Amino acid sequence: MTTFVDRVVLHLQAGDGGHGCVSIHREKFKPFGGPDGGNGGHGGSVSLVVDPQVHTLLDFHFRPHIKAENGRGGAGSNRDGANGSDLVLKVPNGTVVQTLDGTVLADLVGAGTTFEAARGGRGGRGNAALASARRKAPGFAELGEPGDRLDIVLELKSVADVGLVGFPSAGKSSLISVISAAKPKIADYPFTTLVPNLGVVRIDNHTFTVADVPGLIPGAASGRGLGLEFLRHIERCAVLVHVVDAATLEPGRDPVADIDAIESELAQYGGLEGRPRLIVLNKIDVPDGRDLAEIVRPDLEERGYRVFEISTVTREGLRELMFAMAELVEQARVLAPEPEPTRIVIRPTAVDDAGFTVEPAPDGAYVVRGPRPERWVRQTNFDNEEAVGYLADRLARLGVEEALAKAGAEPGSLVRIGEREFDWQPTLYAGAEYVPGVRGTDIRLQEKPTRASAAERLAARKARRQRPADEPATGSGDGIDEDDD
């Protein structure tokens, strides 16, 4: 027997981008072949697509960890790495994609509807793509960008035109089995129906779908019974049909009380007040059931309900009920707003938008936020001095150095970009030009002796003047020359 699953938590991991390659072309009689490192391939993405042939989230229940393929690294001779294959997950119609805290990311309704849940990482550029007039043979390449990693919740809300609601054993499963080709489990004990059943009803030129929701009991909206788990399956139904057992032998129950109890649960769940209702008094093939139906029918009609007396055994009254369902469904379809055409919205970047922000953090650090600075940091190999110098040049050209100074950052201040932290040293890069040297190094990052400040030189002079005359001169033991201005 196939298990029905309508809520799962998925752990998605998109593919990482491949690293760029560092390579110098070497060939006989070509001493200056130049860089020829290829770019890394992009990582594969994870997407969700609605497939009409899928009706449950069962596959994801047993395989919640989803990982797309990583991009391949670049190679020499200008060979780019292969892109990772995208992963497409087939989900049922009516699947809602949410974050763990309940924020809705997408509502997938309609065959072929697609949502990209996790985007693959961008591949790093090889040193051939990084070459320029000043940097003719880069000794570094960009790293591949990690793909998205996130947890999402998939929740299935059945897409049906008519929803059958009522107490357990009221005859909902029997009704859907005789008006459609659905074959639900039918028995004479409560909670026979444990999962929603969908059936397609065709009468004359009308076609619509009917959902049989597991039986509700008082307190269902608060978690009692099976109601809380399956009430969401009637959210999309345009018409609600109360199926009432007119021949019940349980003490304290009658059709009017059953309808009031179910309506109370629907009101507590919320969002279903404006849906049209039909009342179905079932099991009139039983003598007591027919008598009770005739008694309560006038009271229900006074409330404004359309009441139908039926028997799923003898099929009495089913044709009139099906036409009434079709009529309400057609009215709902006419009144439903037409889907808006897909429009591509272009939002140009503002003229004064630098593409990043600098904000002080409570711990005294300065946090730089922006897609480009964060991506550049992720793609930098910090074991390579030339790559670090290249990152500093890019940040300076973007205006990060100037923005940090305006925000109050001083040399040695802690700067945080993405997941990296740095001790800011603006004099290391500001105004400095890149000087080609040994590949993989940057002369601007080399340690240099610091010149003594004017205050230190003045203190040294005073100390020498105050030295006793009989003390031999030892020169500038502190390393500071008297003539050093």
MOJOPE-V278375 format. One record per residue. PHI is phi in whole degrees, -180 to 180 (none if undefined). BURIAL is I if it has 16 or more other C-alpha atoms within 10 Angstrom, else O. Layout:
phi = <PHI | PHI>
burial = <BURIAL | BURIAL>
This chain:
phi = <none | -75 | -84 | -96 | -128 | -121 | -154 | -141 | -110 | -109 | -108 | -97 | -142 | -74 | -72 | -80 | -73 | -76 | -76 | -73 | -108 | -104 | -152 | -117 | -67 | -125 | -153 | -59 | 68 | -131 | -69 | -119 | -69 | 86 | -71 | -143 | -78 | -83 | -84 | -80 | -81 | -76 | -75 | -74 | -99 | -115 | -125 | -112 | -135 | -79 | -120 | -61 | -84 | -104 | -125 | -149 | -99 | -60 | -59 | -76 | -65 | -93 | -132 | -80 | -96 | -118 | -136 | -87 | -79 | -78 | -76 | -85 | -74 | -72 | -141 | -67 | 61 | 58 | -97 | -81 | -74 | -74 | -74 | -71 | -73 | -71 | -110 | -111 | -102 | -89 | -126 | -72 | -66 | 97 | -78 | -106 | -101 | -133 | -82 | -65 | -90 | 97 | -72 | -79 | -95 | -162 | -120 | -92 | -128 | 106 | -59 | 88 | -63 | -125 | -140 | -85 | -84 | -138 | -94 | -70 | -74 | -79 | -73 | -78 | -81 | -79 | -69 | -68 | -76 | -93 | -69 | -145 | -64 | -86 | -110 | -76 | -137 | -59 | -99 | -150 | -143 | -81 | -80 | -71 | -82 | -64 | -78 | -64 | -131 | -157 | -110 | -130 | -114 | -103 | -127 | -93 | -119 | -57 | -101 | -140 | -82 | -125 | -115 | -93 | -125 | 162 | -70 | -58 | 64 | -82 | 107 | -66 | -65 | -65 | -66 | -68 | -74 | -95 | -101 | -143 | -91 | -66 | -125 | -75 | -74 | -126 | -152 | -100 | -127 | -62 | 58 | -64 | -84 | -107 | -138 | -65 | -116 | -113 | -138 | -103 | -108 | -125 | -144 | 55 | -99 | -106 | -137 | -152 | -108 | -126 | -112 | -99 | -91 | -52 | -56 | -102 | -134 | -56 | 94 | -62 | -68 | -104 | 114 | -78 | 65 | -108 | -66 | -61 | -73 | -121 | -61 | -65 | -75 | -105 | -61 | -91 | -72 | -82 | -133 | -112 | -121 | -81 | -101 | -117 | -83 | -82 | -119 | -68 | -106 | -73 | -68 | 83 | -115 | -151 | -55 | -66 | -65 | -63 | -65 | -63 | -65 | -68 | -63 | -64 | -67 | -65 | -67 | -68 | -68 | 88 | 84 | -119 | -66 | -88 | -79 | -65 | -118 | -127 | -110 | -118 | -93 | -94 | 69 | -78 | -71 | -86 | -53 | -65 | -67 | -67 | -64 | -67 | -63 | -67 | -74 | -87 | -59 | -60 | -64 | -70 | -68 | -65 | -78 | 97 | -84 | -91 | -112 | -129 | -99 | -135 | -140 | -76 | -83 | -92 | 64 | -72 | 79 | -70 | -64 | -62 | -65 | -65 | -66 | -64 | -60 | -61 | -63 | -68 | -65 | -64 | -63 | -65 | -68 | -68 | -80 | -66 | -66 | -70 | -64 | -73 | -66 | -68 | -120 | -92 | -98 | -105 | -115 | -66 | -71 | -62 | -62 | -94 | -87 | -80 | 86 | -159 | -134 | -124 | -132 | -73 | -100 | -60 | -86 | 93 | -81 | -114 | -102 | -101 | -120 | 167 | -62 | -73 | -59 | -67 | -68 | -61 | -67 | -62 | -95 | -99 | -88 | -78 | -85 | -115 | -62 | -66 | -66 | -66 | -63 | -64 | -62 | -62 | -62 | -66 | -65 | -67 | -66 | -71 | 103 | -67 | -59 | -65 | -66 | -64 | -64 | -67 | -77 | 104 | -69 | -119 | -54 | 95 | -66 | -81 | -119 | -120 | -127 | 65 | -99 | -107 | -124 | -135 | -91 | -71 | -129 | -64 | -67 | -71 | -125 | -60 | 75 | -83 | -97 | -70 | -114 | -58 | -149 | -66 | -59 | 90 | -124 | -141 | -61 | -71 | -94 | -74 | -70 | -123 | -65 | -88 | -78 | -68 | -74 | -62 | -65 | -67 | -66 | -65 | -65 | -66 | -63 | -63 | -65 | -71 | -67 | -87 | -73 | -58 | -68 | -81 | -83 | -64 | -71 | -111 | 77 | -86 | -63 | -89 | 82 | -114 | -82 | -66 | -88 | -82 | -92>
burial = <O | O | O | O | I | I | I | I | I | I | O | I | I | I | I | I | I | I | I | I | I | I | I | I | O | O | O | O | O | O | O | O | O | I | I | I | I | I | I | I | I | I | I | I | I | I | I | I | I | I | I | O | O | O | I | I | I | I | O | I | O | O | O | O | O | O | I | I | I | I | I | I | I | I | I | I | I | I | I | I | I | I | I | I | I | I | I | I | O | I | I | I | I | I | I | I | I | I | O | O | O | O | O | O | O | I | I | I | I | I | O | O | O | I | I | O | I | I | I | I | I | I | I | I | I | I | I | I | I | I | I | O | O | O | I | O | I | I | I | I | I | I | I | I | I | I | I | I | I | O | I | I | I | I | I | I | I | I | I | I | I | I | I | I | I | I | I | I | I | I | I | I | I | I | I | I | I | I | I | O | O | I | O | I | O | O | O | O | O | O | I | I | I | O | I | I | I | I | I | I | I | I | O | O | O | O | O | I | I | I | I | I | I | I | I | I | I | I | I | I | I | O | O | O | I | I | I | I | I | I | I | I | I | I | I | I | I | I | I | I | I | I | I | I | I | I | I | I | O | O | O | O | O | I | I | O | O | I | I | O | I | I | I | I | I | I | O | O | I | O | O | I | O | O | O | I | I | I | I | I | I | I | I | I | I | O | O | O | I | I | O | I | I | O | O | I | I | O | O | I | O | O | O | O | O | I | I | I | I | I | I | I | O | O | O | I | I | I | O | O | I | I | O | O | I | I | O | I | I | I | O | I | O | O | O | O | O | O | O | O | O | O | O | O | O | O | O | O | O | O | O | O | O | O | O | I | O | I | O | I | O | O | O | O | I | I | I | I | I | O | O | O | I | I | I | I | I | I | I | I | I | O | O | I | I | I | I | I | I | I | I | I | I | O | I | I | O | I | O | I | I | O | I | I | O | O | O | O | I | O | O | O | I | I | I | I | I | I | O | O | O | O | O | I | I | I | O | O | I | O | O | O | O | I | O | O | O | O | O | I | I | I | O | I | O | O | O | O | O | O | O | O | O | O | O | O | I | O | O | I | O | O | O | O | O | O | O | O | O | O | O | O | O | O | O | O | O | O | O | I | O | O | O | O | O>
